[in-house]
Amino acid sequence: MSQTMQRRPAPKAAPGRAATAPRRVADGRKLRWGRLFLNTLATLVAAAAIAPVVAVVVYRFAPVPITILMVERLFQGHGLDHSWVPLSQMSPALPRAAIAAEDARFCEHHGFDFDAIEKAMRHDERRPQRLRGGSTISQQTAKNVFLWPDRSWVRKGFEAYFTVLVEAIWGKRRIMEVYLNTVEMGPGVYGVEAAAQRYFHVSARHVSPAQAARLIAILPSPLKWQVIDPGAYVRRRDARIGRGARVVARQDGAACIA
């Protein structure tokens, strides 16, 4: 055998093989990034679906400390006066007045009063310059606690979702309790306890039927209408609410929160 062994030439790569390997690496990276994107997207969607449920469950038991509207009004310079009290420490006249003024079928519906919505839509078609709301107390509570003040369809969609959740998880008594504790009742004033102290110098427990009607009368426009020395329209509305609250009491229209 020759001392100098001839090396066999290395086999030639098949045409295109050298270009295929980098392409496979690139394709593998794209696949991994695609999977990462899909996993991240799925996690965000799951979180978006679960977070509202968690928030509603928490506020089923815990007082609502602050809302988006409160923060917005605070930055507008209105201040923040908010005191939480249980429904058991409120005058029964307050929920009766709220039902009479805002949601006569509160104890009957499951979050949405479709007759009221239809009437509001017909009214808005006839008088678009003076829009009329058809939202129930359940819808208003969902908006007040979890959402931002806006009339967009996006906000209304979220409102419907949260309304279903609070009706299912909270029940009527808790909905009324949260509503009366978070509703805006004047510049920087939120909830019936703060309002009763501010305007009548009494606690919510000692609010009279006449005072309850007056407090609830300003709810459609709490930054415009006055509790003390109100105008003629608020006085007429006040009287109607007072009469309606007596009907609610007589017909046991607030039985669902007893």
Backbone as CSV, one residue per row, in Angstrom:
resi,resn,N_x,N_y,N_z,CA_x,CA_y,CA_z,C_x,C_y,C_z
1,MET,0.856,-1.199,0.000,0.000,0.000,0.000,0.874,1.225,0.000
2,SER,0.497,2.197,-0.791,1.295,3.413,-0.894,1.264,4.154,0.427
3,GLN,2.491,4.716,0.838,2.559,5.495,2.074,1.650,6.701,2.030
4,THR,1.526,7.215,0.886,0.638,8.375,0.736,-0.703,7.891,0.242
5,MET,-1.601,7.879,1.204,-2.931,7.386,0.846,-3.764,8.527,0.250
6,GLN,-4.340,8.206,-0.810,-5.187,9.208,-1.447,-6.559,9.253,-0.757
7,ARG,-6.930,10.447,-0.343,-8.250,10.613,0.284,-9.345,10.640,-0.773
8,ARG,-10.381,9.946,-0.411,-11.505,9.984,-1.327,-12.189,11.347,-1.281
9,PRO,-12.561,11.847,-2.374,-13.252,13.150,-2.374,-14.579,13.063,-1.621
10,ALA,-14.859,14.116,-0.836,-16.121,14.164,-0.082,-17.300,14.165,-1.037
11,PRO,-18.334,13.462,-0.641,-19.500,13.431,-1.541,-20.080,14.823,-1.719
12,LYS,-20.425,15.094,-2.886,-21.001,16.396,-3.204,-22.441,16.476,-2.679
13,ALA,-22.745,17.642,-2.116,-24.112,17.859,-1.637,-25.069,17.883,-2.806
14,ALA,-26.217,17.333,-2.549,-27.228,17.351,-3.602,-27.599,18.791,-3.913
15,PRO,-27.897,19.056,-5.133,-28.250,20.419,-5.525,-29.400,20.956,-4.665
16,GLY,-29.238,22.171,-4.091,-30.281,22.828,-3.316,-30.273,22.487,-1.848
17,ARG,-29.463,21.453,-1.405,-29.496,21.061,0.005,-28.929,22.151,0.902
18,ALA,-27.857,22.806,0.485,-27.240,23.855,1.291,-28.217,25.000,1.544
19,ALA,-29.073,25.310,0.582,-30.043,26.389,0.740,-31.246,25.961,1.567
20,THR,-31.496,24.618,1.592,-32.682,24.127,2.294,-32.543,24.233,3.796
21,ALA,-31.326,23.960,4.338,-31.137,23.978,5.794,-31.453,25.337,6.412
22,PRO,-30.903,26.447,5.919,-31.273,27.754,6.481,-32.762,28.051,6.365
23,ARG,-33.354,27.560,5.262,-34.781,27.813,5.093,-35.583,27.086,6.169
24,ARG,-35.149,25.851,6.482,-35.846,25.094,7.528,-35.710,25.779,8.887
25,VAL,-34.524,26.336,9.161,-34.326,27.058,10.415,-35.256,28.268,10.487
26,ALA,-35.338,29.002,9.390,-36.213,30.176,9.351,-37.673,29.782,9.527
27,ASP,-38.073,28.676,8.862,-39.444,28.214,8.998,-39.735,27.786,10.432
28,GLY,-38.752,27.150,11.087,-38.932,26.737,12.486,-39.107,27.931,13.398
29,ARG,-38.331,28.989,13.164,-38.480,30.192,13.974,-39.845,30.834,13.769
30,LYS,-40.293,30.887,12.539,-41.611,31.461,12.271,-42.699,30.660,12.972
31,LEU,-42.545,29.322,12.975,-43.533,28.475,13.626,-43.567,28.732,15.126
32,ARG,-42.366,28.861,15.740,-42.314,29.123,17.179,-42.921,30.477,17.519
33,TRP,-42.592,31.507,16.716,-43.168,32.829,16.958,-44.676,32.815,16.762
34,GLY,-45.148,32.064,15.782,-46.585,31.950,15.555,-47.289,31.301,16.733
35,ARG,-46.678,30.223,17.252,-47.273,29.565,18.417,-47.262,30.489,19.633
36,LEU,-46.160,31.231,19.817,-46.071,32.167,20.935,-47.147,33.237,20.827
37,PHE,-47.351,33.736,19.613,-48.384,34.761,19.410,-49.769,34.222,19.730
38,LEU,-50.066,33.013,19.248,-51.373,32.422,19.491,-51.586,32.139,20.978
39,ASN,-50.537,31.659,21.650,-50.651,31.395,23.089,-50.880,32.687,23.870
40,THR,-50.141,33.734,23.482,-50.312,35.024,24.144,-51.719,35.573,23.913
41,LEU,-52.177,35.453,22.670,-53.517,35.932,22.346,-54.584,35.163,23.134
42,ALA,-54.414,33.844,23.217,-55.373,33.025,23.969,-55.370,33.402,25.452
43,THR,-54.166,33.685,25.993,-54.071,34.091,27.404,-54.776,35.416,27.636
44,LEU,-54.588,36.383,26.722,-55.236,37.682,26.866,-56.751,37.563,26.769
45,VAL,-57.214,36.738,25.843,-58.661,36.548,25.694,-59.242,35.901,26.944
46,ALA,-58.543,34.889,27.476,-59.015,34.231,28.691,-59.034,35.205,29.871
47,ALA,-57.978,36.023,29.982,-57.924,37.009,31.069,-59.046,38.024,30.938
48,ALA,-59.318,38.464,29.695,-60.385,39.433,29.467,-61.753,38.855,29.824
49,ALA,-61.902,37.539,29.642,-63.167,36.904,29.971,-63.309,36.643,31.467
50,ILE,-62.193,36.337,32.126,-62.234,35.968,33.538,-62.219,37.195,34.447
51,ALA,-61.466,38.238,34.075,-61.315,39.412,34.939,-62.651,40.034,35.341
52,PRO,-63.610,40.238,34.424,-64.890,40.810,34.855,-65.610,39.938,35.883
53,VAL,-65.528,38.617,35.705,-66.183,37.718,36.653,-65.546,37.851,38.033
54,VAL,-64.216,37.916,38.063,-63.505,38.059,39.333,-63.888,39.372,40.006
55,ALA,-63.933,40.461,39.226,-64.286,41.766,39.787,-65.696,41.759,40.363
56,VAL,-66.628,41.145,39.648,-68.009,41.089,40.125,-68.096,40.251,41.403
57,VAL,-67.359,39.149,41.460,-67.367,38.313,42.664,-66.794,39.083,43.856
58,VAL,-65.710,39.813,43.637,-65.103,40.586,44.725,-66.083,41.613,45.265
59,TYR,-66.742,42.357,44.366,-67.669,43.401,44.804,-69.015,42.842,45.260
60,ARG,-69.179,41.549,45.160,-70.366,40.930,45.774,-70.294,41.071,47.293
61,PHE,-69.073,41.149,47.821,-68.886,41.202,49.267,-68.194,42.490,49.737
62,ALA,-67.267,43.018,48.933,-66.482,44.175,49.358,-67.135,45.473,48.895
63,PRO,-67.080,46.531,49.710,-67.566,47.842,49.254,-66.770,48.333,48.047
64,VAL,-67.430,49.063,47.183,-66.765,49.648,46.013,-66.074,50.926,46.465
65,PRO,-64.733,50.986,46.449,-64.045,52.157,46.999,-64.076,53.372,46.088
66,ILE,-64.016,53.136,44.768,-63.943,54.250,43.821,-64.337,53.737,42.442
67,THR,-64.789,54.628,41.582,-65.183,54.260,40.225,-64.460,55.161,39.221
68,ILE,-64.554,54.783,37.965,-63.923,55.583,36.902,-64.523,56.984,36.859
69,LEU,-65.842,57.075,37.026,-66.491,58.395,37.013,-65.980,59.266,38.150
70,MET,-65.801,58.686,39.332,-65.286,59.455,40.469,-63.907,60.022,40.154
71,VAL,-63.060,59.207,39.551,-61.709,59.659,39.199,-61.786,60.779,38.163
72,GLU,-62.640,60.604,37.168,-62.780,61.619,36.120,-63.256,62.947,36.700
73,ARG,-64.283,62.881,37.552,-64.797,64.111,38.158,-63.764,64.747,39.093
74,LEU,-62.971,63.915,39.743,-61.924,64.438,40.631,-60.928,65.261,39.844
75,PHE,-60.527,64.764,38.673,-59.595,65.508,37.831,-60.248,66.751,37.225
76,GLN,-61.577,66.758,37.160,-62.282,67.947,36.672,-62.456,69.001,37.757
77,GLY,-62.019,68.667,38.980,-62.059,69.632,40.066,-63.302,69.583,40.932
78,HIS,-64.076,68.492,40.867,-65.315,68.415,41.634,-65.114,67.853,43.045
79,GLY,-63.942,67.335,43.335,-63.723,66.747,44.641,-64.283,65.339,44.735
80,LEU,-64.218,64.752,45.925,-64.692,63.384,46.114,-65.225,63.216,47.527
81,ASP,-66.533,63.100,47.652,-67.211,62.868,48.932,-68.007,61.576,48.778
82,HIS,-67.512,60.506,49.370,-68.131,59.188,49.175,-68.033,58.386,50.462
83,SER,-69.175,57.975,50.993,-69.220,57.164,52.210,-70.107,55.949,51.954
84,TRP,-69.598,54.776,52.302,-70.342,53.530,52.060,-71.132,53.144,53.303
85,VAL,-72.399,52.803,53.104,-73.215,52.267,54.198,-73.996,51.065,53.670
86,PRO,-74.205,50.050,54.491,-75.017,48.908,54.061,-76.467,49.320,53.816
87,LEU,-77.148,48.552,53.014,-78.555,48.837,52.738,-79.385,48.801,54.016
88,SER,-78.979,47.968,54.960,-79.712,47.861,56.224,-79.643,49.139,57.050
89,GLN,-78.672,50.001,56.733,-78.529,51.264,57.453,-79.051,52.455,56.641
90,MET,-79.844,52.174,55.617,-80.484,53.226,54.825,-81.976,53.252,55.133
91,SER,-82.548,54.428,55.047,-83.992,54.547,55.165,-84.665,53.757,54.036
92,PRO,-85.708,52.973,54.330,-86.424,52.256,53.264,-86.992,53.194,52.198
93,ALA,-87.134,54.465,52.545,-87.652,55.422,51.567,-86.711,55.597,50.378
94,LEU,-85.418,55.355,50.576,-84.450,55.571,49.489,-84.594,54.555,48.367
95,PRO,-84.553,53.239,48.634,-84.758,52.306,47.533,-86.143,52.407,46.909
96,ARG,-87.151,52.730,47.714,-88.496,52.897,47.139,-88.530,54.059,46.160
97,ALA,-87.906,55.166,46.514,-87.855,56.313,45.611,-87.063,55.985,44.354
98,ALA,-85.968,55.242,44.509,-85.155,54.865,43.351,-85.955,53.982,42.393
99,ILE,-86.697,53.031,42.930,-87.520,52.162,42.081,-88.609,52.977,41.392
100,ALA,-89.260,53.856,42.135,-90.330,54.676,41.556,-89.816,55.554,40.427
101,ALA,-88.629,56.098,40.576,-88.112,57.061,39.601,-87.368,56.404,38.445
102,GLU,-86.582,55.360,38.739,-85.627,54.859,37.760,-85.986,53.510,37.142
103,ASP,-86.768,52.688,37.861,-86.928,51.317,37.383,-88.129,50.675,38.074
104,ALA,-89.325,50.949,37.582,-90.545,50.490,38.247,-90.648,48.966,38.288
105,ARG,-89.999,48.281,37.360,-90.070,46.819,37.299,-88.782,46.169,37.807
106,PHE,-88.095,46.864,38.688,-86.803,46.378,39.179,-86.890,44.957,39.738
107,CYS,-87.913,44.671,40.490,-88.036,43.342,41.108,-88.562,42.284,40.144
108,GLU,-88.979,42.677,38.962,-89.577,41.731,38.023,-88.630,41.300,36.910
109,HIS,-87.801,42.200,36.412,-86.953,41.855,35.260,-85.658,41.177,35.717
110,HIS,-84.903,40.716,34.738,-83.626,40.050,35.012,-82.448,40.877,34.495
111,GLY,-82.582,42.177,34.638,-81.497,43.069,34.240,-81.872,44.028,33.139
112,PHE,-82.828,43.635,32.289,-83.201,44.459,31.141,-84.725,44.576,31.081
113,ASP,-85.209,45.803,30.971,-86.635,46.057,30.812,-86.859,46.426,29.347
114,PHE,-87.221,45.430,28.549,-87.293,45.646,27.107,-88.449,46.569,26.726
115,ASP,-89.505,46.583,27.520,-90.591,47.535,27.242,-90.100,48.966,27.415
116,ALA,-89.336,49.216,28.480,-88.800,50.556,28.714,-87.794,50.945,27.635
117,ILE,-87.001,49.983,27.185,-86.031,50.259,26.123,-86.746,50.644,24.838
118,GLU,-87.823,49.921,24.509,-88.580,50.216,23.290,-89.227,51.592,23.369
119,LYS,-89.784,51.925,24.535,-90.386,53.251,24.703,-89.343,54.353,24.571
120,ALA,-88.161,54.121,25.126,-87.094,55.116,25.041,-86.652,55.317,23.601
121,MET,-86.580,54.233,22.832,-86.180,54.342,21.429,-87.201,55.125,20.628
122,ARG,-88.493,54.875,20.889,-89.539,55.631,20.178,-89.482,57.106,20.556
123,HIS,-89.242,57.383,21.841,-89.137,58.773,22.290,-87.958,59.465,21.628
124,ASP,-86.814,58.785,21.554,-85.616,59.386,20.972,-85.787,59.654,19.482
125,GLU,-86.580,58.815,18.796,-86.841,59.056,17.374,-87.684,60.318,17.180
126,ARG,-88.632,60.524,18.098,-89.498,61.692,17.978,-88.801,62.968,18.444
127,ARG,-87.986,62.842,19.506,-87.353,64.027,20.089,-85.860,63.752,20.281
128,PRO,-85.094,63.725,19.194,-83.663,63.399,19.304,-82.860,64.428,20.085
129,GLN,-83.421,65.641,20.254,-82.699,66.668,21.000,-82.784,66.422,22.509
130,ARG,-83.723,65.579,22.957,-83.871,65.257,24.377,-83.942,63.738,24.523
131,LEU,-82.774,63.100,24.580,-82.709,61.650,24.649,-83.238,61.147,25.988
132,ARG,-83.904,60.023,25.920,-84.497,59.425,27.112,-83.868,58.055,27.339
133,GLY,-83.385,57.823,28.538,-82.745,56.555,28.836,-83.748,55.463,29.172
134,GLY,-83.423,54.224,28.803,-84.266,53.087,29.139,-83.532,52.078,29.995
135,SER,-82.429,52.518,30.608,-81.604,51.606,31.387,-82.246,51.298,32.735
136,THR,-82.116,50.054,33.151,-82.594,49.645,34.471,-81.563,50.032,35.536
137,ILE,-81.961,49.888,36.789,-81.011,50.123,37.876,-79.853,49.143,37.783
138,SER,-80.113,47.927,37.349,-79.037,46.935,37.174,-78.033,47.408,36.135
139,GLN,-78.513,47.922,35.008,-77.622,48.428,33.965,-76.848,49.649,34.452
140,GLN,-77.526,50.545,35.133,-76.844,51.737,35.625,-75.766,51.382,36.646
141,THR,-76.051,50.395,37.479,-75.057,49.967,38.460,-73.851,49.358,37.779
142,ALA,-74.076,48.509,36.785,-72.963,47.909,36.039,-72.094,48.987,35.400
143,LYS,-72.741,49.994,34.825,-71.994,51.098,34.203,-71.245,51.911,35.248
144,ASN,-71.927,52.265,36.334,-71.307,53.121,37.348,-70.074,52.488,37.961
145,VAL,-70.128,51.192,38.219,-69.065,50.528,38.968,-67.903,50.086,38.080
146,PHE,-68.200,49.556,36.899,-67.167,48.880,36.119,-66.741,49.612,34.849
147,LEU,-67.507,50.596,34.412,-67.252,51.160,33.085,-67.078,52.676,33.142
148,TRP,-66.883,53.236,31.986,-66.628,54.668,31.847,-67.890,55.368,31.332
149,PRO,-68.068,56.666,31.601,-69.259,57.382,31.135,-69.165,57.683,29.643
150,ASP,-69.994,57.039,28.874,-69.946,57.191,27.420,-71.246,56.617,26.869
151,ARG,-71.627,57.016,25.662,-72.848,56.507,25.044,-72.540,55.653,23.826
152,SER,-71.312,55.168,23.706,-70.931,54.382,22.540,-71.514,52.975,22.612
153,TRP,-71.588,52.326,21.432,-72.091,50.958,21.377,-71.118,49.985,22.042
154,VAL,-69.838,50.309,22.015,-68.857,49.451,22.689,-69.129,49.420,24.184
155,ARG,-69.333,50.611,24.773,-69.634,50.675,26.192,-70.943,49.973,26.531
156,LYS,-71.936,50.129,25.656,-73.218,49.474,25.895,-73.067,47.951,25.846
157,GLY,-72.189,47.460,24.976,-71.962,46.023,24.916,-71.365,45.489,26.208
158,PHE,-70.345,46.185,26.720,-69.757,45.795,28.005,-70.789,45.917,29.124
159,GLU,-71.607,46.954,29.055,-72.635,47.157,30.076,-73.593,45.973,30.124
160,ALA,-74.000,45.482,28.946,-74.898,44.334,28.908,-74.246,43.110,29.545
161,TYR,-72.969,42.889,29.257,-72.246,41.747,29.816,-72.175,41.843,31.338
162,PHE,-71.787,43.004,31.850,-71.693,43.178,33.296,-73.077,43.109,33.958
163,THR,-74.120,43.556,33.259,-75.464,43.482,33.814,-75.870,42.028,34.041
164,VAL,-75.585,41.182,33.077,-75.883,39.757,33.232,-75.122,39.182,34.429
165,LEU,-73.865,39.586,34.574,-73.042,39.071,35.676,-73.576,39.519,37.040
166,VAL,-73.892,40.807,37.179,-74.334,41.275,38.499,-75.702,40.696,38.853
167,GLU,-76.561,40.517,37.872,-77.857,39.899,38.154,-77.664,38.452,38.633
168,ALA,-76.720,37.738,38.008,-76.509,36.330,38.354,-75.749,36.157,39.665
169,ILE,-74.782,37.039,39.927,-73.873,36.849,41.066,-74.295,37.669,42.284
170,TRP,-74.785,38.873,42.074,-75.119,39.751,43.190,-76.545,39.540,43.699
171,GLY,-77.491,39.519,42.796,-78.886,39.523,43.205,-79.395,40.943,43.417
172,LYS,-80.707,41.075,43.560,-81.345,42.397,43.584,-80.924,43.242,44.786
173,ARG,-80.850,42.625,45.951,-80.542,43.414,47.140,-79.152,44.050,47.033
174,ARG,-78.170,43.259,46.602,-76.815,43.798,46.478,-76.741,44.836,45.363
175,ILE,-77.455,44.631,44.274,-77.465,45.617,43.186,-77.977,46.960,43.700
176,MET,-79.081,46.936,44.443,-79.626,48.187,44.974,-78.649,48.818,45.962
177,GLU,-78.017,48.012,46.796,-77.066,48.533,47.779,-75.892,49.230,47.094
178,VAL,-75.344,48.602,46.061,-74.211,49.197,45.350,-74.660,50.443,44.593
179,TYR,-75.824,50.368,43.980,-76.337,51.520,43.234,-76.460,52.749,44.124
180,LEU,-77.101,52.593,45.267,-77.327,53.732,46.155,-76.048,54.221,46.825
181,ASN,-74.999,53.414,46.787,-73.722,53.822,47.376,-72.757,54.444,46.366
182,THR,-73.020,54.289,45.081,-72.062,54.774,44.077,-72.639,55.808,43.118
183,VAL,-73.958,55.992,43.109,-74.569,56.909,42.151,-74.128,58.346,42.443
184,GLU,-73.927,59.107,41.369,-73.527,60.511,41.487,-74.732,61.348,41.900
185,MET,-74.570,62.144,42.964,-75.687,62.917,43.505,-75.316,64.381,43.710
186,GLY,-74.526,64.902,42.814,-74.096,66.286,42.893,-72.616,66.371,42.600
187,PRO,-72.076,67.583,42.421,-70.651,67.726,42.125,-69.771,67.147,43.230
188,GLY,-69.105,66.052,42.930,-68.213,65.428,43.896,-68.896,64.624,44.975
189,VAL,-70.205,64.423,44.875,-70.969,63.709,45.907,-71.454,62.381,45.333
190,TYR,-71.151,61.286,46.032,-71.498,59.951,45.536,-72.121,59.124,46.649
191,GLY,-73.279,58.561,46.351,-73.955,57.721,47.311,-74.882,58.499,48.227
192,VAL,-75.869,57.791,48.765,-76.913,58.457,49.543,-76.414,58.921,50.908
193,GLU,-75.405,58.252,51.473,-74.906,58.696,52.775,-74.234,60.055,52.653
194,ALA,-73.331,60.196,51.697,-72.660,61.481,51.505,-73.668,62.571,51.136
195,ALA,-74.660,62.208,50.289,-75.653,63.196,49.873,-76.539,63.627,51.041
196,ALA,-76.975,62.675,51.859,-77.824,63.018,53.009,-77.081,63.917,53.981
197,GLN,-75.803,63.602,54.203,-74.999,64.434,55.100,-74.797,65.823,54.509
198,ARG,-74.516,65.881,53.200,-74.225,67.160,52.561,-75.451,68.078,52.529
199,TYR,-76.597,67.532,52.111,-77.751,68.390,51.848,-78.705,68.526,53.040
200,PHE,-78.828,67.481,53.857,-79.825,67.518,54.931,-79.218,67.360,56.326
201,HIS,-77.912,67.122,56.391,-77.201,67.009,57.669,-77.754,65.880,58.541
202,VAL,-78.155,64.797,57.878,-78.597,63.594,58.577,-77.923,62.396,57.911
203,SER,-77.954,61.246,58.562,-77.433,60.027,57.952,-78.474,59.445,57.001
204,ALA,-78.037,58.527,56.149,-78.969,57.881,55.225,-80.064,57.130,55.972
205,ARG,-79.762,56.668,57.183,-80.750,55.945,57.982,-81.955,56.829,58.326
206,HIS,-81.725,58.124,58.470,-82.767,59.028,58.947,-83.355,59.914,57.849
207,VAL,-83.119,59.575,56.602,-83.706,60.340,55.499,-85.214,60.096,55.460
208,SER,-85.971,61.161,55.362,-87.431,61.056,55.302,-87.872,60.721,53.878
209,PRO,-89.127,60.274,53.699,-89.620,60.032,52.338,-89.520,61.253,51.431
210,ALA,-89.814,62.445,51.971,-89.721,63.663,51.156,-88.278,63.942,50.761
211,GLN,-87.355,63.749,51.681,-85.942,63.967,51.377,-85.427,62.923,50.378
212,ALA,-85.877,61.688,50.512,-85.473,60.640,49.574,-85.921,60.980,48.158
213,ALA,-87.165,61.428,48.028,-87.678,61.808,46.709,-86.865,62.946,46.113
214,ARG,-86.471,63.908,46.939,-85.695,65.042,46.447,-84.299,64.590,45.994
215,LEU,-83.667,63.703,46.751,-82.342,63.215,46.367,-82.394,62.456,45.037
216,ILE,-83.373,61.592,44.900,-83.481,60.783,43.689,-83.907,61.633,42.493
217,ALA,-84.616,62.723,42.750,-85.137,63.560,41.662,-84.040,64.151,40.795
218,ILE,-82.847,64.353,41.337,-81.784,65.007,40.559,-80.919,64.013,39.778
219,LEU,-81.172,62.708,39.921,-80.247,61.721,39.357,-80.029,61.822,37.848
220,PRO,-81.010,62.153,37.042,-80.678,62.241,35.609,-79.618,63.289,35.287
221,SER,-79.576,64.374,36.059,-78.613,65.453,35.798,-78.063,65.989,37.112
222,PRO,-77.267,65.213,37.833,-76.826,65.636,39.167,-75.865,66.817,39.173
223,LEU,-75.264,67.130,38.039,-74.384,68.296,37.974,-75.148,69.560,37.577
224,LYS,-76.373,69.382,37.135,-77.173,70.519,36.655,-78.288,70.870,37.634
225,TRP,-78.972,69.851,38.150,-80.116,70.075,39.025,-79.690,70.155,40.481
226,GLN,-80.452,70.914,41.276,-80.095,71.194,42.656,-81.035,70.479,43.627
227,VAL,-80.453,69.927,44.692,-81.268,69.363,45.774,-81.827,70.491,46.629
228,ILE,-80.987,71.430,46.992,-81.407,72.576,47.792,-81.846,73.707,46.855
229,ASP,-83.022,74.232,47.107,-83.600,75.301,46.289,-83.666,74.899,44.811
230,PRO,-84.371,73.803,44.501,-84.444,73.331,43.106,-85.391,74.179,42.275
231,GLY,-85.300,74.000,40.972,-86.200,74.690,40.065,-87.554,74.012,39.997
232,ALA,-88.440,74.589,39.182,-89.818,74.093,39.090,-89.877,72.668,38.560
233,TYR,-89.031,72.350,37.573,-89.079,70.998,36.993,-88.693,69.950,38.024
234,VAL,-87.636,70.203,38.770,-87.200,69.241,39.784,-88.262,69.101,40.866
235,ARG,-88.949,70.179,41.204,-90.008,70.089,42.201,-91.160,69.219,41.709
236,ARG,-91.510,69.368,40.432,-92.572,68.516,39.873,-92.128,67.058,39.841
237,ARG,-90.901,66.853,39.453,-90.369,65.487,39.418,-90.313,64.910,40.831
238,ASP,-89.905,65.720,41.762,-89.864,65.344,43.179,-91.240,64.861,43.644
239,ALA,-92.275,65.594,43.307,-93.631,65.233,43.721,-94.068,63.917,43.087
240,ARG,-93.753,63.731,41.794,-94.119,62.483,41.128,-93.420,61.292,41.770
241,ILE,-92.145,61.463,42.106,-91.399,60.374,42.725,-91.969,60.047,44.098
242,GLY,-92.346,61.078,44.846,-92.952,60.850,46.152,-94.222,60.022,46.043
243,ARG,-95.073,60.363,45.068,-96.307,59.589,44.866,-95.978,58.160,44.430
244,GLY,-95.016,58.032,43.530,-94.645,56.701,43.061,-94.059,55.842,44.166
245,ALA,-93.271,56.454,45.044,-92.674,55.711,46.154,-93.745,55.189,47.101
246,ARG,-94.817,55.962,47.295,-95.906,55.480,48.142,-96.616,54.292,47.498
247,VAL,-96.721,54.312,46.177,-97.310,53.172,45.469,-96.408,51.946,45.610
248,VAL,-95.113,52.140,45.471,-94.164,51.033,45.644,-94.313,50.416,47.033
249,ALA,-94.424,51.263,48.053,-94.578,50.763,49.424,-95.900,50.029,49.597
250,ARG,-96.979,50.587,49.009,-98.307,49.990,49.168,-98.405,48.651,48.431
251,GLN,-97.785,48.548,47.265,-97.856,47.323,46.466,-96.676,46.377,46.717
252,ASP,-95.852,46.697,47.696,-94.696,45.875,48.041,-93.767,45.693,46.828
253,GLY,-93.567,46.812,46.103,-92.747,46.758,44.900,-91.258,46.656,45.155
254,ALA,-90.844,46.727,46.417,-89.428,46.572,46.778,-89.194,45.280,47.556
255,ALA,-90.080,44.307,47.357,-89.978,43.054,48.125,-88.688,42.294,47.856
256,CYS,-88.124,42.461,46.655,-86.925,41.699,46.285,-85.674,42.145,47.047
257,ILE,-85.736,43.283,47.725,-84.557,43.738,48.474,-84.789,43.682,49.977
258,ALA,-85.915,43.116,50.373,-86.227,43.040,51.800,-85.266,42.084,52.520
